[in-house]
């Protein structure tokens, strides 16, 4: 379907950019992952870089979980950044250890969905 067909079928295309708050949340998450401090203290003692360094698809899943769980308010600002980080850290913990972290619920299908 080309753009003109899409506009006729679904209405005008609207574009918008992420807010500075959302951009900051994504930047912070990337920094935490890169520094090895994501989900602190949940992943303390787990060197997930050894597990994820050579597996780009696993890193992709980690970022997908953060993005899927991140909720935005009506202004496009994140409202649950730390929770989204915790869910991504839960996945890393489970990937590296084979078990869920104590007290964390199982990840749901919508959380790990790759779009």
C-alpha beads as a LAMMPS data file, in Angstrom:
LAMMPS data file: protein, C-alpha beads

115 atoms
114 bonds

1 atom types
1 bond types

-500.0 500.0 xlo xhi
-500.0 500.0 ylo yhi
-500.0 500.0 zlo zhi

Masses

1 110.0

Atoms # bond

1 1 1 0.000 0.000 0.000
2 1 1 1.540 3.299 -0.993
3 1 1 1.097 6.500 1.021
4 1 1 -1.806 7.880 -1.017
5 1 1 -3.772 4.661 -0.655
6 1 1 -3.103 4.637 3.095
7 1 1 -4.348 8.222 3.467
8 1 1 -7.564 7.416 1.580
9 1 1 -8.118 4.196 3.535
10 1 1 -7.189 5.320 7.043
11 1 1 -7.080 9.117 7.086
12 1 1 -4.263 11.631 7.050
13 1 1 -0.849 10.596 8.283
14 1 1 0.174 12.327 11.466
15 1 1 3.738 12.446 12.629
16 1 1 5.142 13.442 15.957
17 1 1 8.421 13.128 17.755
18 1 1 9.109 11.630 21.135
19 1 1 9.236 14.157 23.950
20 1 1 12.499 15.143 25.615
21 1 1 11.412 13.112 28.642
22 1 1 10.903 9.978 26.558
23 1 1 14.157 10.540 24.713
24 1 1 15.890 10.925 28.073
25 1 1 14.347 7.708 29.392
26 1 1 15.609 5.775 26.369
27 1 1 19.056 7.402 26.651
28 1 1 19.295 6.590 30.374
29 1 1 18.240 2.997 29.797
30 1 1 20.857 2.574 27.050
31 1 1 23.487 4.022 29.372
32 1 1 22.531 1.703 32.227
33 1 1 22.676 -1.303 29.914
34 1 1 26.053 -0.228 28.493
35 1 1 27.564 0.429 31.946
36 1 1 26.306 -2.846 33.371
37 1 1 24.100 -1.147 35.956
38 1 1 20.619 -1.752 34.564
39 1 1 18.146 -2.939 37.168
40 1 1 20.478 -2.279 40.076
41 1 1 20.547 -4.033 42.486
42 1 1 18.626 -6.912 40.842
43 1 1 21.491 -7.844 38.525
44 1 1 24.281 -7.287 41.032
45 1 1 26.820 -10.076 40.605
46 1 1 25.490 -11.057 37.165
47 1 1 27.844 -10.070 34.359
48 1 1 25.190 -9.995 31.671
49 1 1 27.605 -8.517 29.140
50 1 1 29.299 -11.914 28.892
51 1 1 25.923 -13.397 27.959
52 1 1 24.574 -10.639 25.703
53 1 1 27.683 -9.251 23.987
54 1 1 27.621 -11.739 21.144
55 1 1 23.852 -12.031 20.886
56 1 1 22.329 -8.939 19.300
57 1 1 18.863 -10.500 19.171
58 1 1 18.879 -10.892 22.962
59 1 1 19.881 -7.250 23.404
60 1 1 17.084 -6.357 20.983
61 1 1 14.620 -8.212 23.212
62 1 1 15.905 -6.318 26.258
63 1 1 15.245 -2.952 24.590
64 1 1 11.889 -4.141 23.244
65 1 1 10.753 -4.996 26.768
66 1 1 11.737 -1.541 28.015
67 1 1 9.880 0.138 25.130
68 1 1 6.807 -2.109 25.403
69 1 1 6.423 -1.550 29.146
70 1 1 7.208 2.181 29.117
71 1 1 3.972 4.166 29.508
72 1 1 3.509 7.784 28.487
73 1 1 1.077 10.353 29.823
74 1 1 -1.139 12.520 27.603
75 1 1 1.805 14.850 27.005
76 1 1 4.045 11.996 25.876
77 1 1 6.151 12.001 29.047
78 1 1 7.141 8.676 30.646
79 1 1 5.344 7.751 33.852
80 1 1 6.885 4.356 34.716
81 1 1 10.513 4.468 33.583
82 1 1 11.891 2.592 36.599
83 1 1 9.247 -0.141 36.261
84 1 1 10.080 -0.567 32.552
85 1 1 13.752 -0.859 33.509
86 1 1 12.878 -3.438 36.178
87 1 1 10.954 -5.580 33.687
88 1 1 13.869 -5.488 31.229
89 1 1 16.226 -6.407 34.088
90 1 1 13.882 -9.260 35.017
91 1 1 14.274 -10.637 31.503
92 1 1 18.085 -10.320 31.656
93 1 1 18.125 -12.083 35.042
94 1 1 15.967 -14.901 33.704
95 1 1 18.039 -15.183 30.515
96 1 1 21.312 -15.377 32.452
97 1 1 20.220 -17.602 35.342
98 1 1 17.295 -19.610 34.003
99 1 1 15.061 -18.446 36.868
100 1 1 13.001 -15.403 37.706
101 1 1 14.371 -12.958 40.261
102 1 1 12.791 -13.432 43.696
103 1 1 9.413 -11.733 43.908
104 1 1 9.146 -10.858 40.218
105 1 1 6.184 -12.050 38.153
106 1 1 6.701 -13.932 34.925
107 1 1 7.087 -11.729 31.851
108 1 1 3.919 -11.561 29.795
109 1 1 3.804 -12.131 26.036
110 1 1 3.008 -8.459 25.290
111 1 1 6.100 -7.379 27.250
112 1 1 8.514 -9.401 25.094
113 1 1 6.773 -8.855 21.750
114 1 1 9.089 -7.748 18.964
115 1 1 7.431 -5.350 16.504

Bonds

1 1 1 2
2 1 2 3
3 1 3 4
4 1 4 5
5 1 5 6
6 1 6 7
7 1 7 8
8 1 8 9
9 1 9 10
10 1 10 11
11 1 11 12
12 1 12 13
13 1 13 14
14 1 14 15
15 1 15 16
16 1 16 17
17 1 17 18
18 1 18 19
19 1 19 20
20 1 20 21
21 1 21 22
22 1 22 23
23 1 23 24
24 1 24 25
25 1 25 26
26 1 26 27
27 1 27 28
28 1 28 29
29 1 29 30
30 1 30 31
31 1 31 32
32 1 32 33
33 1 33 34
34 1 34 35
35 1 35 36
36 1 36 37
37 1 37 38
38 1 38 39
39 1 39 40
40 1 40 41
41 1 41 42
42 1 42 43
43 1 43 44
44 1 44 45
45 1 45 46
46 1 46 47
47 1 47 48
48 1 48 49
49 1 49 50
50 1 50 51
51 1 51 52
52 1 52 53
53 1 53 54
54 1 54 55
55 1 55 56
56 1 56 57
57 1 57 58
58 1 58 59
59 1 59 60
60 1 60 61
61 1 61 62
62 1 62 63
63 1 63 64
64 1 64 65
65 1 65 66
66 1 66 67
67 1 67 68
68 1 68 69
69 1 69 70
70 1 70 71
71 1 71 72
72 1 72 73
73 1 73 74
74 1 74 75
75 1 75 76
76 1 76 77
77 1 77 78
78 1 78 79
79 1 79 80
80 1 80 81
81 1 81 82
82 1 82 83
83 1 83 84
84 1 84 85
85 1 85 86
86 1 86 87
87 1 87 88
88 1 88 89
89 1 89 90
90 1 90 91
91 1 91 92
92 1 92 93
93 1 93 94
94 1 94 95
95 1 95 96
96 1 96 97
97 1 97 98
98 1 98 99
99 1 99 100
100 1 100 101
101 1 101 102
102 1 102 103
103 1 103 104
104 1 104 105
105 1 105 106
106 1 106 107
107 1 107 108
108 1 108 109
109 1 109 110
110 1 110 111
111 1 111 112
112 1 112 113
113 1 113 114
114 1 114 115
